[in-house]
Amino acid sequence: MNNYSTEYRVNHSEQAGFKSILLLLFLFLISFSVQLKAQDPEFSQFYANPLYLNPAFTGTSSFPRAIINYRNQWPKQGNTFTTYNITFDKFINSTTGGIGFKTLYDRQLNGVINSFNTSFIYAEHFNLSDDFFISMALESGFIYRQFNTGGLIFPGMIDQGSGTIIGLYPLPVESGQKLVPDFSFGTVGQVNSIYFGIAIHHLTQPDMSILPGDQLGKLPMKLTLHIGAKGHEFHNGLISREFTISPNLIYRQQGNFKQINGGIYMKEDWLTFGLWYRNNLSVRPNAIVAVIGYQSDKFQFGYSFDFSFSKTSNYSYGSHELSMVFFFGEYHKRQFNNTMVIPQL
């Protein structure tokens, strides 16, 4: 074995050890800081993940639908935070309501912390008048969280001569896991082309503490308020074509975390694009989110990128997000006229 190969292995292992130290320090800051508490992962394509935004959107589509969402946050650091979400929901004619299923996998700090959230949703729909439609939903499930120190590598574990990993490094904490029930509630409404809603997640504020002595492991309730509208306009010219404009506003609060998102979508034929502004109620904006998507009768695809302006922008390099929505079966003829007119992304 030549010196170059040995030097490469040693340097590569030292880099891995240095990253592990940073990850552990970051973990301790999250676990013991009096300023930070547990918080849900977030998505930027709010309406391409409607059941995550508000469970009352369950069954509001005219077709049964399955949705896949993927988010890679801070990709510059090698998939430090990645989130996957899968949902399915459909309208049930016999009950004038909808049923849904949601499962989420969140991988933090390259697998040091892993969370699974699985839940079932039932929503009841009410047609109060020809122009007024509301939906109310209850979501119940469980959260499984795992803390894994097995993937951490420290300099004391590396043989400086060969670059191989040897021995173990004593840690002040051990790997652990926890399973807790979780409940959420939501309601949405629509009056003509204006839609609005409120959702409250984690009604029982489950204790997600894994580390001994951690007093900040309680998952706070998350409040979401959202409102938007959808209007139709026409191009002026030789060919008059209809397109859709949709302004939206979303406010979220979870513990000390507060955030407001304002955005607008435009849809013409199969193409949708939009722009969102995100602010954590501070002078400095958090991010600008650019969204573009393709839509057909039975399939839609969306891509978005978060341009970060926060203090972590040099470290994070924004976030990528993908969504795919599949519509199945035949169009449901409603027992009421209205269906939700929310955007697709």
N, C-alpha and C positions, 0 to 999 in steps of 0.2 A: 504494500500500500504506500503510495507516494505521500509526500508532505502536504501537497495541495489538498488531497482528499481528506487527510486528517485535520488540516486546518479548517476546511469547509465544515466538517462535522462538528468540530468544537465551536466554531463561530455560530453555526446554525443552532446548536444546542444552547449556547449562551443566550442567543436571542430569544429562544423559546422560554428559557428560565426567566429572563427579564420581563417578557410579556406575562408570564404566570404571576410574578410578583405584582405587576401593575393590576392584573385582574383581581388578585386577592385584596390588595389595598382598596380598589374600587368597590369590591364586595363589602368590606368592612365599613366603608363610608356609607354605603346604602343601608347596611344593617343597623348601625349604631348612631348615625347622625340624627340630631333632634330636628333637623329641617326636612328630612325626607321620610316618606312612608311608602308602603306597597301601593302600586298603581297599575292599572290595566294597560296592556299594549294598545297602541292607537293605529288606526288606518286613515289614509287620506282620501281614498275613494269611498266616501261615506255611503252613497246610495248604491254602489256596487256591492255593498255588504250590509243590506238593510236590516237583517235580523240582529246584527251586532250593534248597529246604531240604536235600534228600538225594536223589541220583540213584537210590538203590535203591528209591524209590517207583515207578520206571518199570514200567508194566504191572501194577500192583497193583489197578487198577480193573476191575470186571467188564465195563465198556464201553470201547471206544476213546474218548479224550477230547482235546479241544483247550482250552487255557486262555489267556486274555488277562489280563494284569495291568498296572495303571497306578498310578504313585505320583508325587505332586507334593509335594515336600518344601520347606518354607519358602516357601509360596505368597505370603506378604505382600510378598516382594521381587520378585515378577514372574517366577514359574517359574524360579527360580535353579537348582534341582535337579529334574529330571524323569526318570523311569525307566519304560521299557516292556519287557514280557517276554511272549514267546509260546512255548508248549510244546505238544507233541503226543506222546502215548504210547499204546501198546496192548499187550495180552497176545497172545503167539504160542503157540498150542496145540502146534505141532509141536516146540517147543523147551522148553516149560514155563518160558519166560522172557518178557521184554518188551523192546521197543525204543522209543526216544524221541528227540525232537529239541528243542533249546532254543535260542532266540536272544534276546539282551538288548541294548537300546540305552539308554545312560545319557548324559544331557546335563547337564553341570555348568557353573555360572557363565554361564548363558544362552548356551551354545554355545561357550565358550572351550575347554572340554575335552569331547570326545565319545568314547565307548567303545562298541564292538560286540563281543559275546561270543556265538559260535555253536558249538554242540557236538552230538555224537551220543552216545547212551547205549545200552548193552546191560546188561540185568539178568537174572540167573538166579535162579529161585525154587526153594526146597527145602521140602518138607513132611516135617519130621522125625518128627512124630507127629500124632495127631488134634488135638492142642491146641498144637502148636508149629510155626510157620511163619517162615522167614527168606528174605531176598532180598539178593543182593550185586550191585553194579553197578560198571562202569567207564565213565567219561565222558572223551571226547577231543574237542578242538576247537581253536579259536584265538581270540585277543583282538586286536582292532584298536583302537588309541588314536590320537586326533588332537588336536593342540594348535593352536588357530586364534586368531591375534591380529587378524584382519581386521575383526572386529566392534567392536573397542575404539575409543572416541572420547575424545580428550583436549582440554582447553581450548585448547592451541596450534593445534589443527586447526580452530577455529571462528572465522569472521569475525564480530567483535563488532558490526559495523554491520548486516549482513544476517541473521546467524544461520545462514548456510549453512556446510557443512563444506568446507574447502579444505585442500589440501596433505596431507602425511604427517607423522607424529610418529615420531622415531627411537626404537626400542625396543631394550633390551639383549638381547632374545631374539627368535628367529624362529619362525614356524609350523613344525610338524613332525608326523610320523606314525610309527607303529611297529606291526608285526604279529608276534605270537609264538604258538607252540603252547601249549596248556594241557591239563592232565590232572587228573582228580579220581576219588575212590573213595568208595563208601558202602555201608553195610549196614543193614538194618532187620530187626526181628524182632517176632513177636507170640505171646504166650502167653495163651490165652483172650481176655480183653478188655483186656489190657495190651499196649501197643506201645512200642517203643524203637528207638533207632538211633544210629549214629555216621557222620559224613561228614567227609572230609578233602579240601578243595578246593585247587587250585594246588600239586600235588605237586612240581613242578619249580621253584616260586617264580620265575616268569618275570620278567625285567628289563623294566619298562615305562618306563624313563627316556627322555624326549624332550629335555629341556633339557640343553645341554652342561654337564658338571661335576656333574650331579645324581647323588649317591651313594645316595639314598634311594628310588630308583625300583623296587626289587625288590618284587614283590607277595608278601607273606608267605603261608604256608599258613594256611588257615582251618579251624579245628576246630569241629564242631557236635555236641553231644550232646543228645538229646531223649528224653523219656519221657512217656507219658500213659496214660490209661485211659478206658474208655467204659462207662457203666452205665445201666440203665433203671430208671425210677421210675414211680409212678402217682399221679395226683391222687386225693385223697379227697373224695367228694361224691356228688351224684346220678349224675354220669356219670364213670366211671373212664377217664381217658385217659393213655396212655403218653407220657413225654417222656424225653429223653436228657440226661445230665449227663456232661461230659468235662473233668476237670482235666488240665493240661499243664505241663511244665517244659522249657525250652530254654536251653542254655548255649552261648555262642559266644565264640571267641577267635581273633584275627587280629593277629599281632604283639603290640604293647603293648595293643591294644584287647581288653577283656574285658567281657562282658555276660551277664546272666541275665534270662530272661523267664518269668514265671509267670502262667498264665491259666486261665480256666474258660469252657466253652461250655455253652449250654443249647439244645436243639432240641425243638420241639413242632410236629408236623405240617409245614407248609411254612416256618415261621419259625425262624431261628437267631439268637441274639445271644450276645455274650460280652464279657469284660473281661480285659485283660492289664495286668500291672505290669512295667515295664522298669527295670532298674538296671544302671549301669556299674560295679558293685562299689564304690560310694561311699555316703556317708551320705545325700546328696541324691538322690532318685529322678530318673530320666531322663525318664520319660513314663508316662502312663496311656493305654491304647488301648481305645477303645470300638468294638465290631464288631456289625453287624447284617446279616442276609442272608436271601435267599429261595431255596428249593430245590424242585425237582420231579424227576421221573425222568430227564429229558434236559437239564435246564438248571439252573444256579444262579448267583446274583448276590450279591456282597458289597460292603459299603462300611464303611470304618473311618476313624477320625480319631484322630491322636496328640495328646494334650494334653501339651505339653512343659513340664517343670519344670526343665530344665537352664539353664545360664547364658546360653544363646542364645535363651531363650524370648521375650524382648521383640523379638528380631530375626526369629525363625523363624515364630512363630504356628502351630506345629504342622505336621501333614502330613495330606494326604488320600490315600486309596488305594481303588481300585476293582478288582474281579475279576469275570470271567465265565468259566464253565465249560460247555462243550458236550459232551454224550455222544452217540455215534453208534452205529449198527448195532444188533445184537441182543446179548442177554446171553450172555456166554461161560460155558459149562459147564466148570468147572475139572476138571483131573485130580487136584486135591486140594480139600478142603472149604473151607479158610480163605481169606478175602480180608481185606485190611487194613481195620480198623475205625476208621481215623483220622477226625478231624472234617473238615468240608468247608471251613472257614474258618480 
